Amino acid sequence: MSDTSALSARERLALSHKAIVRQMNHDSAETAPTDEAARPEIDASASSWDLGRQVVSAWWRNHPAHLVVDLARPVLSTYAEDQPLKLLGISAGLGAAVVLLRPWRLMSVTGALLAAVKSPHLSVVVGSLLSGAGTNRHR
């Protein structure tokens, strides 16, 4: 590390915070994401496939399970390095349980559509699409 005596207390704190986050994510300094790349905006002028991917990724970033996945990723990656066959067996067992129990039959299609419509993030996605749609017509 460089000479930290010339840095202010805030700068040293910011550097140590970034180092802790990189260590927790098992990232190197070169692969640490920037804040601009972490949350891209939805581009309404994109193709249908790209627009669908952007909408789904925006929905996933705001989903509560995203936090669980972010917290579990370092633990699971360490476990996968130590015992990969055991993790493969656990995932195969969970996959078999999902196929046998068929949890998708517990909820109807209309129930899933109503849940999607009642989502508080739907208005943000629709507003983003409508605001970008007007600029695309005049080109």
C-alpha positions as CSV (number, residue, x, y, z in Angstrom):
1,M,0.0,0.0,0.0
2,S,1.1,3.6,-0.6
3,D,2.1,6.1,2.1
4,T,-1.1,6.9,4.0
5,S,0.4,9.6,6.2
6,A,-0.3,12.3,3.6
7,L,-4.0,11.3,3.3
8,S,-6.8,12.8,5.4
9,A,-8.8,10.7,7.8
10,R,-11.7,10.6,5.4
11,E,-9.5,9.4,2.6
12,R,-8.0,6.7,4.7
13,L,-11.5,5.6,5.9
14,A,-12.7,5.4,2.3
15,L,-9.7,3.4,1.2
16,S,-10.1,0.9,4.1
17,H,-13.8,0.7,3.4
18,K,-13.1,-0.2,-0.3
19,A,-10.5,-2.8,0.8
20,I,-13.0,-4.4,3.2
21,V,-15.7,-4.6,0.5
22,R,-13.2,-6.1,-2.0
23,Q,-12.0,-8.6,0.6
24,M,-15.6,-9.6,1.4
25,N,-16.4,-10.1,-2.3
26,H,-13.2,-11.9,-2.9
27,D,-12.4,-9.3,-5.6
28,S,-9.1,-7.8,-6.6
29,A,-8.6,-4.0,-6.9
30,E,-8.9,-4.2,-10.7
31,T,-12.3,-5.9,-10.7
32,A,-14.0,-3.8,-8.1
33,P,-17.2,-2.3,-9.7
34,T,-17.7,1.5,-9.9
35,D,-20.9,3.1,-8.6
36,E,-21.9,4.2,-12.2
37,A,-21.7,0.6,-13.5
38,A,-23.7,-0.8,-10.5
39,R,-27.0,0.8,-11.4
40,P,-27.5,1.4,-15.1
41,E,-30.7,3.2,-16.3
42,I,-33.3,1.4,-18.5
43,D,-32.8,2.4,-22.1
44,A,-36.3,2.4,-23.8
45,S,-34.7,2.6,-27.3
46,A,-33.1,-0.8,-26.9
47,S,-34.4,-3.9,-28.7
48,S,-37.2,-5.9,-27.2
49,W,-34.8,-8.6,-25.9
50,D,-32.4,-6.0,-24.3
51,L,-35.3,-4.1,-22.9
52,G,-36.7,-7.2,-21.3
53,R,-33.3,-8.0,-19.8
54,Q,-33.0,-4.5,-18.4
55,V,-36.4,-4.6,-16.9
56,V,-35.8,-8.0,-15.2
57,S,-32.4,-6.9,-13.9
58,A,-33.9,-3.7,-12.5
59,W,-36.6,-5.7,-10.8
60,W,-34.0,-8.1,-9.4
61,R,-31.8,-5.3,-8.0
62,N,-34.9,-4.1,-6.0
63,H,-36.0,-7.6,-4.9
64,P,-35.5,-8.5,-1.2
65,A,-34.0,-11.9,-2.2
66,H,-31.2,-10.1,-4.0
67,L,-29.8,-9.1,-0.6
68,V,-29.9,-12.7,0.6
69,V,-28.0,-13.8,-2.6
70,D,-25.4,-11.1,-2.1
71,L,-24.9,-12.2,1.5
72,A,-24.7,-15.9,0.7
73,R,-22.4,-15.6,-2.2
74,P,-19.1,-15.3,-0.2
75,V,-20.1,-18.1,2.1
76,L,-21.1,-20.4,-0.8
77,S,-18.0,-19.7,-2.8
78,T,-15.8,-20.6,0.1
79,Y,-17.8,-23.7,0.7
80,A,-17.6,-24.6,-3.0
81,E,-13.8,-24.3,-2.9
82,D,-13.6,-26.5,0.2
83,Q,-16.2,-29.2,-0.6
84,P,-17.4,-29.0,-4.2
85,L,-18.9,-32.5,-4.4
86,K,-20.9,-32.0,-1.3
87,L,-22.3,-28.7,-2.7
88,L,-23.1,-30.5,-6.0
89,G,-25.0,-33.2,-4.0
90,I,-26.9,-30.6,-2.0
91,S,-27.9,-28.7,-5.2
92,A,-29.0,-31.9,-6.9
93,G,-31.1,-32.9,-3.9
94,L,-32.7,-29.4,-3.9
95,G,-33.4,-29.6,-7.6
96,A,-35.0,-33.0,-7.2
97,A,-37.2,-31.7,-4.4
98,V,-38.4,-28.8,-6.5
99,V,-39.3,-31.2,-9.4
100,L,-41.1,-33.6,-7.1
101,L,-43.0,-31.0,-5.0
102,R,-43.9,-28.7,-8.0
103,P,-44.1,-25.5,-6.1
104,W,-45.3,-23.6,-9.2
105,R,-48.6,-25.3,-8.9
106,L,-49.3,-23.6,-5.6
107,M,-49.9,-20.3,-7.3
108,S,-52.1,-19.6,-10.3
109,V,-51.0,-17.5,-13.3
110,T,-53.5,-14.8,-12.4
111,G,-52.1,-14.6,-8.9
112,A,-48.6,-14.1,-10.2
113,L,-49.9,-11.4,-12.6
114,L,-51.7,-9.6,-9.8
115,A,-48.6,-9.7,-7.6
116,A,-46.6,-8.2,-10.5
117,V,-49.1,-5.5,-11.1
118,K,-49.3,-4.6,-7.4
119,S,-45.5,-4.3,-7.2
120,P,-44.4,-0.8,-6.2
121,H,-41.6,-0.9,-8.7
122,L,-44.0,-1.3,-11.7
123,S,-44.7,2.4,-11.8
124,V,-41.0,3.2,-12.0
125,V,-40.5,0.8,-14.9
126,V,-43.6,2.1,-16.8
127,G,-42.5,5.7,-16.2
128,S,-39.0,5.0,-17.4
129,L,-40.4,3.3,-20.6
130,L,-42.9,6.2,-21.3
131,S,-40.3,8.9,-20.8
132,G,-37.9,7.2,-23.2
133,A,-40.5,6.3,-25.8
134,G,-41.2,10.0,-26.7
135,T,-37.6,10.7,-27.5
136,N,-37.4,7.8,-29.9
137,R,-40.3,8.8,-32.2
138,H,-38.6,12.0,-33.5
139,R,-35.5,10.3,-34.8
